Each structure stands twice: as C-alpha cells, then as structure tokens.
C-alpha cells in the first residue's frame, strides 16, 4: 500500500538490465526501434518490471500484506455492522473496503514508484538506461502497466477480505475498472513528478510519506470526515475524489463519478507536466 520505510522497494532493480539492454540493442546513436519493435520492447519491459517485483519477497509482502492487515483490523473493530450514522448510512466495513483499496492503489502507484525511480536514478540505472535506444515512453508505459497489475491484485485482496465480513461485491464493475485505471495513471504521473523533485534516494521515503499521509487522513480514508470545509478542500486534491469514486462502485445505481475522475485526471496532468519539466535521468549532484 505504501513505500517500504526500510527501503525494501529499492531492491526492485537487481541489475540495470531492462528491455533494451536485455536484448543487447545498440547504444545511443543507433536507430530507434519502429512501432512494432517498440511494442515488443514494451511487452518485454512489463515482464522485466513484473519479474523484478515478484522476485523481491520483502517488497512484495509489504505491498500486499499491509492493506490486508489494515482491512482485517477494521473488520475486527467494525465487523458487527455498527456505526452506520458515522459512516454515512453504511456499515464500517462497507466504508473501509473501498477506501483501503484506494489507499493501496495510491501506495503502489505513487509512493512505491517515486522511491523506485529516485533510487534507480541515484544508482545510475536510469542514466545507463537512457543511453540505450529504448524509447522513454516504453519505459514509463511499462512502469504504468506494472503498477496497474499490482493495484489490481491489491484491490482484489482487499475486496476478498471485505467479503469475509459480509461486504457485498461491487455493483458497478465497469466503473470500478475505469476508476482503478484512472487513479493508477494519475498517481503514477504524480509519482514520477515527485521523483523528479527528490534529490536523493535517502530522502525519498520521507518526502513520499510527508505528502501521502496527510492526504490520506484528510481525505477520509481511515475515518470519515464530517467537517464540510475540510471535505471541500480535500475534494480538490487527488485522494478524496478517488475514495469517493471507489465508494460509488460499491453503491447500487451510482455509476461513473465523472467529476471525481476529472479531478483525478487533472492531477495526473499536473504530475506529468512536472515530470516533463524536471525529470532527469542522471544522478543529482550532492
């Protein structure tokens, strides 16, 4: 759900080998691959990111275990269905299943990605990668697809735990899928943007958590916010709209939350613009 404070995610890159170097493609100066070759490289890059992740047990367990533990704790506290007034007319677990799922996506796509990129940059992995003919869009698209896959597993696990406490299946599967992909893309863009501003890997976890934790709490992820002003402020930030859209996917007849998705998309554009202007492949000078 979040970046490992011990830096476990830093081990996701056991070597600088990527889709480009693994295929022994020529170094900078050679022709860039055509469209067909680019998509082949994209598939290989996705496979590389997936293998790097699944071969790192510490990062994998932390990513998937933490949201499961949190939803299980909430289930033990609110599993009896009490607190409907506090949770806006729903049971505690009906509220927490979508919001904890949303936070798990935030952690996988924003927190973890920002730390991984900051670490790969400082260790020279990104610099070596940039010297290959691998197009930048292939590298970042591979990261995005990888984060979406991890998010799907995270959300499925949280929904599964919710089912054990009697939470119904989502009623709006299409809305859930669109919301998940939109949220993952936006948080990935923000993760790349924040990684562009981090000076070194040692500071990465602190910077990521300094931004992530306040957003999570003021957005009602771990307890409902009844203050109107705070809700209005949080509604302009990316996490609360994502929470609300995820909650709607569990609500009969709610459908797509276009306003919330628009806010998410806008923040994704902000992250992308920061990344375009500030992202660098070579290590920052100390």
Buried (B, 14 or more C-beta within 10 A) or exposed (E): BBBBEEBBBBBBBEEBBBBBBBBEBEEEEEEEBEEEBBEBBBBBBBBBBBEBBEEBEEBBEBBBEBBBEBBBEBBEEBBEBEBEEBBEEBBBBBBBBBBBBBBBBBBBBBBBBBBBBBBBBBBEBBBBBBBBBBBEEBBBBBBBBBBBBBBBBBBEBBBEBBEEBEBEEBBBEEBBEBBBBBBBBBBBBBBBBBBBBBBEBEBBBEBBBEBBEEBBBBBBBEBBBEEEEBBEBBBEBBBBBBBBBBBBBBBEEBEBBEEBBEBBBBBBEBBBEBBEEEBEBEBEEE
